[in-house]
């Protein structure tokens, strides 16, 4: 059984930093990419950052220059370094594993940016 477990969320002041981690377990065939999504209350889930097996990255425009996604392909682990956090970054952040056969999701970790 495949599981994705996120950690690293919490409460941080504006301008602060957090590093999210996503650890996977179980046997996964055909991984295409890993990514981070977020969902704020009253909003749809949106893609924050994504990284392919080859290392190609893409970012939501509003986080470019502030967030960095990285990945350990050997361990199927992904990270999201978030700097210069803003109140509008407040959301539940979900790890996603994009597989050839299906997607997998973590349970989410809350990130709250507030003074």
Buried (B, 14 or more C-beta within 10 A) or exposed (E): EBEBEBEBBEEBEEEBEBBBBBBBEEEBEEBEBBBBBBBBEEEEBEEBBBBBEEEEBBBBEEBEEBBBBBBEEEEBBBBBBBBEBBEEBBBBBBBBBBBEEEEBEBEBBEBBBEE
